[in-house]
Amino acid sequence: MNNLTVLPAGFLPSMTLAIVWVLILQSARTSMWRLALLALPGTLAHELAHLIVGVLLLARPAGFSLWPKRSGQSWTLGSVSFRGINLFNGAFVALAPLLFLPLAWFCLIHLAAPFWVHHQWGWWFGGGYLISTILFAAMPSIQDLKQGGPSLLLYGTIIGLWWLFGSMVLHGR
């Protein structure tokens, strides 16, 4: 069996713990302040991802906030505003938090699972919280998708056409 396909000891309990923590974060949505406090590390990371990618892609950040505020029927935990979002950079700025998914996987495999194996329960519990906040932070919000919508549509169309015409060329049509 290939060693790359074998999951480490402690993977399943650690994954279960991370899922439980994600559910706790989801249930904390009933109280904006409870959610804001529990999700603060993830909110900071999420907004910094937008900010850094925005700076790198010349989207010209104009504001940064971690202060929760009401947004219709829900709450916005943080925000970054830009003056230079366009068709070329909008998708990348909007989807920047997805860059945290490999970090969550890394923490699961190299942090939480070893803590389980070595019976370091406090660290394991904290590792599960860390993984869940990273996962929580990695999800682009509805506002992110709205902001990057035109750009996402452009890149989606380009990829779709490339796939369609690329497969035709590959199959000699």
PyMOL commands that set and color helices and strands:
alter all, ss='L'
color gray80, all
select helices_A, chain A and resi 3-5+11-30+32-38+40-56+90-94+96-117+121-138+142-147+149-170
alter helices_A, ss='H'
color red, helices_A
select strands_A, chain A and resi 61-65+69-71+74-76+79-82
alter strands_A, ss='S'
color yellow, strands_A
deselect
rebuild
show_as cartoon
